Amino acid sequence: MSATPNVNVLKITGINAISGKTSLNNNDIILIEDSEASNTKKKTTIADIKATVGSTGTPGVAQSINSFELASTTANSSITNEVFSVKVIPTVLRAVTQMSFFVTSIASGQVTSVGIYNNSGTLLGQGSVAASALGIRTATLNTTVTLAANTEYYFSIWDSNGTANYASKALFNLNILGKSGVHSSSTLPNSIPGTATNKCFWINAF
């Protein structure tokens, strides 16, 4: 005789026989089979599902956060020993490890740096990659940065010699929307530099 599992089993004739619930609560419990533990029966909650989806992304939903839609680019601009930063407000929680920019004119061997600052101007993570090919260039951040939903951040980009050009557009000249400041090192400063700028570069984080 097989052992009786220590679990209460509800016997029903079909799913349609169960009462429905449309207003879910964070404490509602769902029965699952754990694929990482030989399909052992376990429970989870709506709160757990929300937390997991929020940190890893929702299937079918764009996983990246950018400064503006690439298709709305209106200019290709150079950067010469300056850090350009633009305000970004994610609509979902995202843990990002990479950032991209779009090269419209190449500079062989030129290294471009990107990074993320919080709204107080503190550097959260940065990375760099050569602007040696047209199109999207991607840098790996030196640390994972978790971006909270509905929270203000700055995405930043730096270049030294002004040879490469990047996808950009005009920005309303207001300090809380965008900043630019002189900086001479490929390592971004710990505090965001600069004053108001009317130039915004396409920067993507994912």
N, C-alpha and C positions, 0 to 999 in steps of 0.2 A: 504494500500500500504506500502510495506516495505521501510525503509529508504535506500537511496543510499549512500554507503560508500564513504568517501572522499579519494578515491584512484583511480588512473588511472589503468585500467585493459586492458592488451593486449590480444585480442582474436585471437587465432591461431587454426589451424586444427590439429596440432600435433607437437611434439618436433622436429621432423626431418625438419620442416619448418623454424626453427630458424637457423641463421648463427652461426657457431661455433667459439670459441676462444681458442687457445691452449697456448698462452703466457700470463699468468695471471699477473695482476698488483695488488699491495697491496690495491689500492683504488677501485678495482672492487667490485660492490655491488651484494649481493645474497639475494633473498627473502626467508624468513623462517617463520615457525609457531612455536611460543614460547610454548613449552610443559609445562613450569612452569607458564604460564599466560593464561590458557584456550585456547591455540593454537591461540593466537592473532597474526596477521600478523606483522612481523617486518623485518628489514633489518640488514645484517651484512656485513663485508668486508673480503676480503682475508687476510688482515693484522690481523684482529681479530681471524680468524680461525688459522692462524699460531701461534699466541700468545697462544691460548688455547691448541692446540696440543702440543706445545713445553713445556708447564708447567705441563701438566697432562699425557703426553705419547701418543704415536700413537698406536691404536688398532693393535694387531698382532706383535708389535715390543717389544723386551725385555725391561722391565722397570728398570732393575738394571744395575749398573755400578760396575765392579770389577777390582781388581788389575791384575788378569790373569785368564785364563780359568781353572776351577777346575780340569778338566781332564789332564791338563799338570803339575800337582803337581809331584815333584820329590823327596820330602823329608818330614819327619815329625819332626818338630823342637820345642824345648822348648824355653821359655823366662823367664829370671830371673832378675827382677827389671830393665827392659829396655823398652824403647819405640822404636818400629820398625816402620818406615814410608816408604812408597813407592809412587813414582810419578804416578799420574793418570790423564788422559786427556779425559774428556767426549766428545762424538761426538754430543750429543744433550743436550738441556736444561732439567734439572731434579730437582725437589724439593724433597729431600729425608728426611725421618724421622726415618729410621732404618738402622742398619749395622749388617752384619753377618761375622762370621769366622767359620772355620771347625776344629773340635776337632778330633784328631786321637788317643789320649790317655787321659783318663779323670783324673780329680783331684777333688775329692769330696769337695764341699764347696769353691773351688777356684774361685774368681771373676776375670774376664778378662774385660779390658776396651778397647774401640775402639773410634776413633774420626776422624775428618776431619780438616786439616789445609789448608789455602790458600797458594799460591806460595811464599808469603812473610814470611810464618812461623807462622801466627796468627791462633789460635784455633777458629774454627767456630761452632763446636758442638761436643758432646761426649755422650757416654752411656756405661753401663756395664751390664754383665750377667754372671752367674756361668758357668764354663766349666765342668759341672757335667754330661754330656751325650755325647756320640759319635755323630759325624756328625755336621750338621749346627746348630750353636747357634746364636740367634738374640737378639740384644740390641736395645732399643728405645732411640733415641737421645734426649737430653734435650731441643733441639730447632730444628725447621725445617731448613735445609741447602739447599739453592738453588745453584746448580752447573751449571755454564754457559757452553755452548758448546765451544769446542776448547780452553779451559782455563785450566791451570795447577793447580793441587791440590795435597795434600799428604793424603793418607789414613794411619791411624796409629793404632797400637795394643800394649797393655801393659799387662804384667802378673808379678806376684811377685816371686813365689817360684820355678818355673821351673819344677813342677811336671807334668803339662799337656803338651801334644804335639799338634802341629797344622800343617795343610797342608801348605807346603812352597815349594819354589824352589830357585835355585841359581839366583842371580842378578849381573849384571855387577857392579863392585865395583867403583861407581862414586857418589860423594856427591849429584849431582843434580837429580839422579835417586832414591836413597834410603839413609836413615839415621838411625842410632841407637844411643841411648844415655841413660845413667843411670838415673833412676827415681824411687823413692821409694814410691810413693803414687798412689792409684787407680784413683785419680782425675788427668787427664792429665794436663800438664803445659800449660799456655797460649801461650807460644812460643815454637815452635818445637825444641826438643833437638837433639844433636848428630852430628856425622860425618859419612862419607861414610860407607856403609855396603854391603856385598855380599849376604844378606839373605832377601828374599821377602816372605811375608805371604799372603795367599788368604784372601782378605777382600772385602766384597760386600756391596754396598749401594743402598737403594731403598726407 
